[in-house]
Amino acid sequence: MAAREVIPTTLIDIINETPRVRTFRLALPAGSLFSFRAGQFVMASIPGFLNSKGRPVRRAYSVASSPRDLEKGFLELTITRVGDGGFFSNRIHECRPGDPVNIDGPYGSFVLREENEPQPERYLFVASGSGIAPLRGMIRTILMENRKVPVSLYYGYRTSSDFIYERELMDYALAMTEFELVTALSRGNGSSSPVETPARNIRTGLAGRITRCLPELVREKDGAEIYICGPPEMVGETDAFFRGVGYPDDRVHKEQW
């Protein structure tokens, strides 16, 4: 992976998503030509934050915002504070608005179809934990470009307090009947959302890992394009499920963390 030009950005906002997850909004310098495709990642570093060899500590993070948000001069990274062993994540969680953050990129081939390419009958996203980040950028892109394609999101996380982008995703589902939202909790009980709605396109708080819910949610192959992101085991199981149902290679895209 050849390094790209390092771009200095400024942290302008921090959004608390869950007790351990924050979204960091970074303002690009005036006149920046930085661009990316929804789903790609950047390498992030903090000026002066060096490793034992005196080199900048760099970590890869998917861009959680849409390329369309660049028109407003910012991009977003959603980062989980790991705790022990989370050298960079701990450091950036100590940052405040106004602090500098460097990025370089974009990198990666896990990307959403372009607006001018043939569109599938449906976009189906499957995520676990913080794997929702690049998929959120893809979903925002589809909606901001007003693509006339139904969207389904099947999202699994541990407990009700681990629902990243809860308000935003619920708002999409409540406002659009063609946005299907299904969530599953691998631990704990109860609904994952305080919003109670009889909407048929919303099912929250299913019990168990999202991979175990797939046979009920997807009974046969349709014209969907599949995007999967999460831990290796989850990605492997989900990929195998869709292959077993009959989806061809060019319709199943995956990224593991």
Secondary structure by P-SEA (a helix, b strand, c coil): cccccbbbbbbcccccccccbbbbbbbccccccccccccbbbbbbcccccccccccbbbbbccccccccccccbbbbbbbbcccccaaaaaaaaccccbbbbbccccccccccccccccccbbbbbbccccaaaaaaaaaaaaaacccbbbbbbbbbcccccccaaaaaaaaaaacccbbbbbbbccccccccccccccccccccccccccccccccccccccbbbbbbccaaaaaaaaaaaaaacccccccccccc
